[in-house]
Amino acid sequence: MMGSSFTALQSLVSAALCGEFDGRGLDDDLLDRIREANVDEWVEQLEYTGLFTDLELAFLRSEWQAHPEQLVTALLDGAYESALLGDRSARHHAA
């Protein structure tokens, strides 16, 4: 599951976790835990969405434990999307 299918899976992860931030961003403690390969809470969050198969969740856990920056990237993409959506919503309500 490498290449474009992994990229698509990461995009789905970003979208699924986008709502976790509500414009707050990521703090250093959270990033440090991820970089230490503490990814269980994120895999559990994805499990609750019902969007991922057991095989995909096991794959993501393995990949993120080996390469935690992949999870950081997915979370940053999700936080960015959340901020964009919040900005659009604020402009819509101001109009």
N, C-alpha and C positions, 0 to 999 in steps of 0.2 A: 504494500500500500504506500508506495513512495511516489514522488513526482506530483503530477497534477491532482491525483486523488487525495494525496496528503494535504495539498494546498486547499482543496475544496473542503476537506474535513476541518482544517484549521479555520477556514472562513466561517463554517457552521458553528464551530466552538466560539469564535469571536462574537457572532450574532447571538448565540445562546447566553453568553455571559455579559452581554452589553448592559442588560438591565441591572446588573450587580453594582453599578457605579453611580448612576443618577448624577453624573457630573462631578463626583468626588475625586476621581483619579485613583492612582495607586500610591500607597505610602511605602517608605523604605523598608519597614519591617516585613510587609507582605512580600515585597520583591526579594528580600534576603531569604525568607522561608522557602520561596519557590526555587531560588538559586541553590539552596541546600537540598533540592530534590524532594521537598515536602509538598507533594502534589495531590495527596489523597482527598483533601477537601474540595479541590476543583473537579476531580473525577466524580466524586459523590454529587456535586452540584449538577454536573452534566447527566448523571444517571437519573436524577429526579426530573429532568426535562422530558424524558421518554423519546428523545430524538436520536439516540445512539444505541447501537446493538452492544451486547456484551463483548463481542470481539473488537469492536471499535474502541470501547472504553479500555479494554486491556491493552490494545495497541497504543492508545494515547498515554496511558499510565507509563508504559514501558519507554516510549519515546521521550516523554517529559522527564522521567527520572534520569535517562541517559543524556538528554539535551534540554535542561530546564529553560534555556532561553527561548525555546519554541513556545512554551506556555506564556512566558513573559510577553513575547511578541503578540500572541493571540489576545492576551488580556489588554495590552496597550491598544491594539486595534479595536477591541470592544469598548474600551474607555473613550477612545476617540470618536467612535460612532455614537456613543451615548452623549458625549458633549455636543456633537453636531445636531443630534435630534433635539437636545435640550435647547440649543441656540435657535433652531428652526421654530420650535414650539413657542419660545419667548417672543420671537419676531412676529409670529402669527397672532399671538394674544395682544401684542402692542399695537397691531394694525387696526 
